[in-house]
Amino acid sequence: MAIQALRYQTILAAMLLAGTSSALAVPSDLAAVVEKARATFNVPGMAVAVIKDGKVVFEQGFGQRAVNDARKVDAHTMFCIASNTKSVTATAMAMLVDEGKLHMDDRVVDHLPWFAMAEPYATRETRLRDILAHRSGLGSHAGDLLFLPATSYNTREVVEHLRYLPLSTGFRDSFAYENIMYAVATLIVEQASGQSYGDFIRERIFKPLGMTESRMDATELKPGDNVVMGNFPEADGSLMPVAPLAWKNNPGAAGIYSSVHDMALWARMQLDEGRLPAGSKPGRLFSAQAQQQMFTVVTPIDIDSAPVPALQAAQPNAFGYAEGWFVSDFRGHRLVWHTGGFPGQVSEVTLVPDRHLAIVVLTNQESEDAFNAITEHVIDDDLGVAPTDWVEAYAQRVALHETALRKKDKAIEATRDTSVKPALPLGDYAGTYRDSWYGDVAVTLDHGALHAYFTRSSRMTGTLNPWHGDTFALKLDDRQLHADALATFKLDASHHVVGMALQRASARSAAAYDYQDLDLKRVSP
């Protein structure tokens, strides 16, 4: 989500041709492989595009818009591209660099004088390149509760709360994927351009590219729009439809909705170093030099071992994050790519620059394995190597991962013992609990039960049910959030409640629900 899925994490009947050429081939079995991936990974709908040598050679939708919506997905159906938005933000900044309004070595405080992080050195030394490259020193998904689900904070307020988020490592020490620094990037784009982030992206990127089927976020969708609904995979294998989500206070990190037709235009432009089709004005969005900088690794990323032997061939030799893009290799060829994940939807855009090849896969379920299998099948075919059954290989990874999830959830469940009663009457746990970076969580006693209210997010309400002693299970009222928590109240030596700690109640909950970073102190009874 901005909820993020990584490629290497233990990670033609209706074909539309743009300028048909016998030399511009796609795998003859591509449609069949997509359908196999949909069936294997339980994905209701997908859209796939392939760009080769400057032409869109495949552009097609598959399946249906949601598990409970049989309307067909086509090439013009909009999906949430989620964190693929980060490459759009990086492109916007590259354009402003070309115009002399920014330089990637500028300090953030030179543009936002009020900017501050928890460590003075990080405040002083954070450069524009740092905010795009996930090397801030913050922990993974730090601060995501400020915008997931929607809160009442605006973008500036989100960034102002950075000063209260402790660094988990040294500044620039290592890679940790987070979203909040892209809220900083959002404000930088606005400050340098004199436009709102949304207006800049619409006018300076979407319009020149002809991306008429793209929206800044879910709030711009209209009744009758050709758009999917996300589908969340439950533990029993069933799917639950998930309503659209918008990050109005962090648009630079995630949230864009787009069709595979529009994303093909985007990928083709990236392959062509910012050039627009002949006759377009302007002739290009950014310079070749700007793209080279965007595609150069800034932050190295550790490479995990292959989760199953069948995926060994997909292991990279090098892996890192550039400016809004991941960079790795596959069978000796450099890949520049990004993925995106929002509740019920994941996507991937992959560029293979030396092959003049790009693949876009949009889905309405949370299976990174599906888009990886399709992408790697297309690359194999382009390289002319012996085909690998990537769907089967990733199915093996899914089975292993599912076993691990069940084991973790079983271990969490084993901590429940309702025979161990709370130390205090329920009313003694009621009160307001405050975290310096998030704000207040209110706990009330109503009709004999404890209830929690995250005061900055109207969707984050729920009931606290006994779990074990002073630990309660927080069951959220909104079942589409899939973010239940375990709440443990902290007592002092006098048996007065002084605080509350939260953790995710299931291994299936997204890392974006960063409850573990909250330090909730009781401020009123």
C-alpha positions in Angstrom: 0.0 0.0 0.0 1.8 2.2 -0.6 1.5 -0.9 0.8 4.6 -2.0 -1.4 5.3 -5.5 -3.0 9.0 -6.0 -4.0 10.0 -8.3 -7.0 12.7 -10.0 -5.0 11.0 -10.3 -1.6 10.5 -13.8 0.1 8.6 -11.3 -3.5 -4.5 -13.1 -30.1 -7.8 -12.5 -30.8 -8.2 -9.2 -29.0 -4.6 -8.0 -29.2 -4.3 -4.3 -30.0 -1.4 -3.4 -32.2 0.0 0.1 -32.6 1.8 0.1 -35.9 1.8 -3.6 -36.6 5.1 -5.2 -37.6 6.1 -8.8 -38.0 9.3 -8.0 -36.2 7.4 -6.7 -33.2 6.3 -10.0 -31.6 5.0 -10.9 -28.2 4.8 -14.4 -26.8 2.2 -16.3 -28.8 0.9 -17.8 -25.6 0.8 -14.5 -23.6 -3.0 -14.5 -23.3 -2.9 -18.1 -22.1 -0.2 -17.3 -19.5 -2.2 -14.4 -18.2 -5.3 -16.5 -17.8 -3.2 -19.2 -16.1 -1.8 -16.6 -13.7 -5.3 -15.3 -13.0 -6.6 -18.8 -12.2 -3.5 -19.9 -10.2 -3.3 -16.7 -8.1 -7.1 -16.1 -7.8 -7.1 -12.7 -9.5 -10.5 -11.5 -10.8 -9.2 -9.0 -13.3 -5.9 -7.9 -15.0 -4.7 -5.7 -17.8 -1.4 -6.2 -19.6 0.6 -4.1 -22.0 3.8 -4.8 -23.8 5.9 -2.0 -25.5 8.7 -3.0 -27.9 10.9 -0.7 -30.0 8.7 2.3 -29.4 5.4 0.6 -30.3 2.6 -0.8 -28.1 2.4 -4.4 -29.4 0.0 -5.8 -26.8 -2.7 -4.1 -24.8 -5.5 -6.2 -23.4 -7.8 -6.6 -20.4 -8.7 -10.0 -18.8 -11.3 -11.1 -16.4 -13.7 -9.0 -14.5 -13.7 -5.8 -12.5 -14.3 -7.4 -9.1 -15.2 -10.7 -7.6 -18.8 -9.5 -7.4 -18.8 -7.4 -10.6 -18.8 -9.5 -13.8 -18.3 -6.5 -16.1 -15.2 -7.2 -18.2 -11.8 -5.6 -17.8 -10.5 -4.0 -21.0 -7.5 -1.9 -22.0 -9.2 1.2 -20.8 -10.3 0.0 -17.4 -8.7 2.0 -14.6 -6.8 0.4 -11.7 -5.0 2.0 -8.8 -1.3 2.1 -9.7 -0.5 2.8 -6.0 3.3 3.2 -5.5 4.0 3.4 -9.2 3.0 7.0 -8.5 6.5 7.4 -7.0 8.1 7.2 -10.4 5.6 9.9 -11.6 6.7 12.1 -8.7 10.4 11.5 -9.4 9.7 12.4 -13.1 8.1 15.7 -12.0 11.1 16.6 -10.0 13.4 15.7 -12.9 11.5 18.1 -15.1 11.9 20.8 -12.5 15.7 20.0 -12.4 15.8 20.5 -16.2 14.2 23.9 -15.8 16.8 24.9 -13.2 14.2 25.2 -10.4 15.6 22.4 -8.4 18.9 20.5 -8.1 19.0 17.0 -6.6 21.8 18.0 -4.2 19.7 20.8 -2.8 18.9 20.6 0.9 15.3 20.2 1.7 15.5 23.1 4.2 16.6 25.3 1.3 13.1 24.8 -0.2 11.1 24.1 3.0 12.8 26.1 5.8 10.4 24.6 8.4 11.3 21.0 7.5 12.7 19.0 10.5 13.5 15.4 11.3 14.1 13.8 14.7 17.9 14.2 14.3 19.4 17.6 13.7 22.0 16.2 11.3 19.3 14.6 9.2 17.3 17.8 9.2 20.3 19.7 7.9 21.6 17.2 5.4 18.6 15.7 3.8 18.8 16.4 0.1 16.2 16.1 -2.6 17.8 12.9 -3.8 17.4 11.4 -0.3 13.7 11.9 -0.2 13.3 9.8 -3.3 15.7 7.0 -2.4 14.4 5.5 0.9 17.6 6.1 2.9 16.3 8.6 5.4 17.0 6.4 8.4 13.3 6.0 9.1 11.9 2.5 9.7 9.9 0.6 7.1 6.6 2.3 6.4 7.2 4.8 9.2 4.3 7.2 9.7 1.9 5.4 7.3 -1.0 5.8 9.8 -0.9 9.5 9.1 -2.5 8.7 5.8 -3.7 5.1 5.8 -6.6 5.1 6.0 -7.4 8.7 5.3 -6.8 11.1 8.2 -7.7 14.8 8.9 -4.1 15.9 8.5 -3.1 17.8 5.4 0.1 17.2 3.5 2.1 19.9 5.4 0.9 18.6 8.7 2.0 15.1 7.7 5.5 16.4 6.9 5.6 18.5 10.1 5.1 15.3 12.1 8.4 13.9 10.7 10.2 15.6 13.6 8.5 13.2 16.0 9.4 10.0 14.1 12.6 8.5 15.5 15.2 7.2 13.1 15.5 3.4 13.3 19.0 3.4 11.7 21.6 6.0 11.0 20.8 8.6 8.3 21.6 7.1 4.9 22.8 3.9 6.5 20.4 1.5 4.7 17.3 1.0 2.6 13.9 1.1 4.3 10.8 1.5 2.1 8.5 4.2 3.4 6.0 6.7 2.0 6.2 9.8 4.1 9.2 11.3 2.4 7.2 11.4 -0.8 4.9 13.8 1.0 8.0 15.9 1.3 8.5 15.5 -2.5 4.9 16.5 -3.1 5.5 19.8 -1.3 8.8 20.3 -3.1 7.1 19.9 -6.5 4.4 22.5 -5.4 7.0 25.0 -4.0 9.2 24.8 -7.1 6.4 24.8 -9.7 3.9 27.2 -8.1 1.1 24.7 -8.8 -0.7 22.1 -6.8 0.8 18.6 -7.2 -2.3 17.4 -8.9 -2.4 20.3 -11.4 1.3 19.8 -12.2 0.9 16.1 -12.9 -2.3 16.6 -15.0 -1.0 19.5 -17.0 2.7 18.7 -17.4 2.6 14.9 -17.6 -0.9 13.4 -18.3 -1.9 16.0 -20.9 1.2 15.9 -23.1 1.2 12.1 -23.0 -2.5 11.9 -23.8 -3.2 10.1 -20.6 -6.9 10.9 -20.6 -7.8 7.7 -18.6 -5.8 8.7 -15.5 -6.9 10.3 -12.3 -4.9 11.7 -9.4 -6.8 9.6 -6.8 -10.0 7.8 -6.1 -11.9 11.0 -5.2 -11.7 12.0 -8.9 -13.5 8.8 -10.1 -17.1 9.4 -11.2 -20.1 7.1 -11.2 -20.1 5.0 -14.4 -16.3 5.1 -14.8 -14.7 2.1 -16.2 -12.8 1.1 -13.0 -12.0 -2.0 -11.0 -12.6 -2.6 -7.4 -9.9 -4.1 -5.3 -10.2 -7.6 -3.8 -8.5 -8.7 -0.6 -7.5 -12.4 -0.2 -8.8 -13.8 3.0 -7.1 -16.7 4.9 -9.6 -19.2 3.5 -8.8 -18.2 -0.1 -12.0 -16.2 -0.6 -11.9 -12.6 -1.8 -13.5 -9.6 -0.2 -14.2 -6.5 -2.3 -12.4 -3.4 -1.1 -13.6 0.1 -1.7 -11.3 2.6 -3.4 -8.9 4.4 -1.1 -7.3 7.9 -1.5 -4.2 9.5 0.0 -5.2 13.2 -0.4 -2.5 14.2 2.1 0.3 12.3 0.4 -0.5 12.2 -3.3 3.2 11.9 -4.4 3.5 8.5 -2.8 0.5 6.6 -4.1 -3.0 6.9 -5.3 -3.0 7.5 -9.1 -5.7 5.5 -11.0 -4.8 4.7 -14.6 -5.6 2.3 -17.4 -3.1 -0.1 -19.0 -3.6 2.0 -22.2 -2.4 5.1 -20.5 0.4 3.3 -18.6 1.7 2.0 -21.9 2.1 5.6 -23.0 3.9 6.3 -19.8 6.3 3.4 -20.2 6.9 4.1 -23.8 8.0 7.6 -23.0 10.3 6.4 -20.2 11.9 3.9 -22.6 12.5 6.8 -25.0 14.3 9.0 -22.5 11.5 11.4 -22.0 10.6 12.0 -25.7 7.0 12.4 -26.7 5.6 11.2 -30.0 6.6 13.1 -33.1 4.8 16.4 -33.5 4.0 16.6 -29.8 4.6 19.9 -27.9 6.7 19.9 -25.9 8.9 17.5 -27.8 10.0 15.8 -24.6 9.2 15.8 -20.9 12.8 15.6 -19.6 16.3 15.3 -20.8 18.3 12.1 -21.3 20.6 13.3 -18.6 17.7 13.7 -16.2 16.6 10.1 -16.9 20.1 8.8 -16.4 20.1 10.3 -13.0 16.7 8.9 -12.2 17.8 5.4 -13.2 21.1 5.4 -11.2 21.1 3.5 -8.0 21.3 5.6 -4.9 20.5 3.1 -2.1 21.8 -0.5 -2.3 19.3 -3.2 -1.2 20.2 -6.6 0.3 19.3 -9.6 -1.9 17.5 -12.4 -0.1 18.0 -15.9 -1.2 15.5 -17.5 -3.6 12.5 -18.7 -1.5 12.2 -21.8 -3.7 14.7 -23.4 -6.1 12.4 -22.7 -9.1 12.9 -19.0 -8.6 16.7 -19.1 -8.5 16.9 -18.0 -12.2 15.1 -14.8 -11.3 17.6 -13.8 -8.6 19.4 -10.5 -9.4 23.1 -10.0 -9.1 22.6 -6.4 -8.0 19.7 -4.6 -6.5 19.0 -1.0 -5.4 16.7 1.9 -5.4 17.3 4.9 -7.6 15.1 8.0 -7.7 11.5 6.7 -7.7 12.6 3.4 -9.4 14.0 0.0 -8.4 17.0 -1.1 -10.5 18.1 -4.7 -10.7 19.0 -7.3 -13.4 17.5 -10.3 -14.9 19.4 -12.8 -17.1 22.2 -10.3 -17.5 20.0 -7.3 -18.5 19.3 -4.3 -16.4 15.7 -3.8 -15.2 14.2 -0.5 -14.1 10.9 -1.1 -12.4 8.4 -0.3 -9.7 5.5 -2.0 -8.1 2.5 -0.6 -6.4 0.1 -2.0 -3.7 -3.1 -0.6 -2.3 -5.8 -2.6 -0.5 -7.0 -5.2 -3.0 -4.8 -4.1 -5.9 -1.2 -4.5 -7.0 0.7 -3.5 -10.2 4.1 -3.4 -11.8 5.8 -1.4 -14.5 9.1 -2.9 -15.8 11.5 -1.4 -18.3 14.3 -3.3 -20.0 16.1 -0.4 -21.6 18.7 -2.3 -23.6 16.0 -4.4 -25.2 13.7 -1.4 -25.8 11.1 -3.4 -24.0 8.5 -2.5 -21.3 5.8 -4.5 -19.6 2.8 -3.2 -17.6 0.7 -5.4 -15.5 -2.3 -4.1 -13.5 -4.3 -6.3 -11.2 -7.3 -6.1 -8.8 -6.0 -8.5 -6.2 -2.9 -8.5 -4.0 -0.8 -11.1 -5.8 2.7 -9.8 -6.7 3.4 -13.4 -7.9 0.9 -12.9 -10.8 2.6 -9.8 -12.2 6.1 -11.2 -11.7 5.2 -14.4 -13.6 3.8 -12.5 -16.5 6.6 -10.0 -16.7 9.3 -12.6 -16.6 7.5 -14.7 -19.3 7.5 -11.7 -21.7 11.2 -11.0 -21.0 12.2 -14.6 -21.6 10.4 -14.6 -24.9 12.1 -11.4 -26.0 15.5 -12.8 -25.0 14.8 -16.0 -26.9 15.7 -18.2 -23.9 14.1 -21.6 -23.2 10.7 -20.8 -21.5 10.3 -21.2 -17.8 6.9 -21.9 -16.2 7.0 -18.8 -14.0 3.4 -19.3 -12.9 4.3 -22.7 -11.4 7.5 -21.3 -9.9 5.7 -18.5 -8.2 2.9 -20.9 -7.1 5.5 -22.7 -5.2 6.5 -19.5 -3.4 2.9 -18.8 -2.6 2.5 -22.2 -1.0 5.6 -21.6 1.1 4.5 -18.1 2.1 1.0 -19.2 3.0 2.5 -21.9 5.3 4.6 -19.2 7.0 1.6 -16.9 7.4 -0.5 -19.6 9.0 2.3 -20.5 11.4 2.7 -16.8 12.5 -1.0 -16.3 13.0 -1.2 -19.6 14.9 1.6 -18.3 17.2 -0.3 -15.0 17.8 -3.5 -16.9 18.5 -1.6 -19.1 21.0 -1.1 -16.0 23.2 -4.8 -15.6 23.8 -6.0 -16.8 27.2 -9.2 -15.1 28.3 -9.1 -17.0 31.6 -6.4 -14.5 32.7 -8.6 -11.5 33.5 -7.7 -7.8 33.3 -6.0 -6.4 36.4 -8.5 -3.5 36.6 -12.2 -2.8 36.1 -12.8 -2.1 32.4 -13.7 1.6 33.1 -10.1 2.1 34.4 -8.7 1.6 31.0 -10.9 4.3 29.4 -9.1 7.6 28.6 -7.2 9.5 25.9 -3.9 8.1 24.8 -1.5 10.3 22.8 1.4 9.6 20.5 3.7 12.4 19.5 3.6 11.7 15.8 0.1 10.3 15.3 -2.1 12.1 17.8 -4.9 10.8 20.0 -6.6 7.4 20.4 -9.6 7.6 22.7 -10.8 4.5 24.7 -14.3 4.6 26.1 -16.5 2.2 28.0 -19.9 1.8 26.4 -22.5 -0.7 27.3 -20.0 -2.8 29.2 -17.4 -3.0 26.4 -14.3 -1.0 25.6 -14.1 0.9 22.3 -11.2 2.6 20.6 -11.3 5.6 18.3 -8.3 6.9 16.3 -9.4 10.5 16.5 -7.6 11.5 13.2 -9.2 8.7 11.1 -13.0 8.2 11.0 -12.6 4.6 9.7 -10.3 3.5 12.6 -12.8 2.6 15.3 -13.4 -0.7 16.9 -14.2 -2.8 20.0 -11.6 -4.0 22.5 -12.3 -7.6 23.4 -10.4 -9.5 26.2 -7.4 -11.4 25.0 -5.0 -12.0 27.9 -4.9 -10.0 31.1 -4.3 -6.4 30.2 -4.1 -7.2 26.5 -7.2 -6.7 24.4 -8.0 -7.6 20.7 -9.0 -4.5 18.8 -11.5 -5.6 16.2 -12.1 -2.7 13.8 -15.7 -1.9 12.8 -14.6 -1.4 9.1 -13.8 -5.0 8.1 -12.4 -3.8 4.8 -9.3 -2.4 6.6 -7.9 -5.9 7.5 -5.9 -4.2 10.3 -7.0 -5.6 13.6 -4.6 -5.1 16.5 -3.6 -6.3 19.9 -3.7 -3.5 22.5 -1.7 -4.0 25.7 -2.3 -1.4 28.4 0.7 -0.4 30.5 0.4 -0.1 34.3 2.7 1.6 36.7 3.8 0.3 40.1 0.6 1.7 41.6 -1.6 -0.1 39.1 -2.6 3.0 37.3 -2.9 2.8 33.5 -0.2 5.0 32.0 0.0 3.9 28.3 -1.0 1.5 25.6 1.1 -0.4 23.0 -0.4 -1.8 19.8 0.8 -4.5 17.3 -0.8 -6.1 14.3 -3.1 -9.0 15.2 -2.3 -10.9 12.0 0.7 -11.5 9.8 -1.6 -10.8 6.9 -2.1 -7.2 7.9 -0.1 -4.8 5.7 3.1 -3.3 7.1 1.6 0.1 6.4 -0.4 -0.3 9.6 2.7 0.7 11.7 1.1 0.2 15.1 4.4 -0.9 16.6 5.8 2.6 16.1 3.2 4.2 18.3 4.1 5.3 21.8 0.7 6.0 23.3 0.8 7.7 26.7 -2.3 8.3 28.7 -3.0 12.0 29.0 -6.5 12.0 30.5 -8.8 9.5 32.3 
